[in-house]
Amino acid sequence: MNDILEYFHIPKSGKTRQRISLKEIIDQLNPTAQDKKILNSEVNSIYLEGVLDAQTIRIPSYLSDEHLYEAIYVLQVSLKTDQHFSLINEKLHAAFPNPLIIVYLIADKVRVSLAPKRINKLTKDKSVIESVYSTSAFVIDEKHLDFLDLLNVSNVKALNLKEFYDKLTDTVYSERLIELIGLFPRQIPNTMNLKQSIKKIEDETSIMNELNNNYKQATMMSEKMDYHMKIMNKKHEIDRFISDLKEELINE
């Protein structure tokens, strides 16, 4: 299958194909002039592709003082580039009170994003994003097959729609491990734990990149040698952390 939406296996009763006006979303968000310019220049199209609720996937809704999960919307968004992905992704999640599964088409690559939300106690028709999670930009290939198989909504076992969404969020964010450790884990980690691990790797990589820049700008041989040793030590530290993470996930 080349269409990533097919891997979700949205039930026929939940499928739709409704174009959503970008103007309506912009009006809803009331963004800054710069953000509006980015949205208008980068978004090709937005479609509502499916609705997942108690009727379509046979999983009960969830209501508490903090959360409301009655229906999950599946959107497909076509972007011109990946340049402003984080901003656009956050804005689109914020535009809808319902939890979303957003599938992005960006040239020959795809992304999937989810964002758990809680009730906005000040404005009942809005929600508060707890955190935003997304895959890397990837192509549908053999090393992603295990991940793609887990997107099948009919195979996600959950007591309610919130648990369903949380489990799918864990799966989606775990896609990032394919690039980090070279494979998709047999045991899906919790998103919060995984986010901490990925942030640690990204922070250390940022430090290493800064050391590389300092190395290039250094003029004295002694300085270059000092930065070279620091870069090598940082690289070994990152490699060791990734190796430990891989071993932990594989042996779970």
Secondary structure, DSSP 8 states (H G I E B T S, - for coil): ---GGGGG---GGGEEEEE--HHHHHHHH---HHHHHHHHHHEEEEEEEEEEEHHHH----EE-SS-EESEEEEEEEEES-STTHHHHHHHHHHH-SS-EEEEEEETTEEEEEE--EEE-SS-TT-EEE---EE---B---GGGHHHHHTT-GGG---SSHHHHHHHHHHHHHHTHHHHHHSS--SS---HHHHHHHHHHHHHHHHHHHHHHHHHHH--SHHHHHHHHHHHHHHHHHHHHHHHHHHHHHHH-
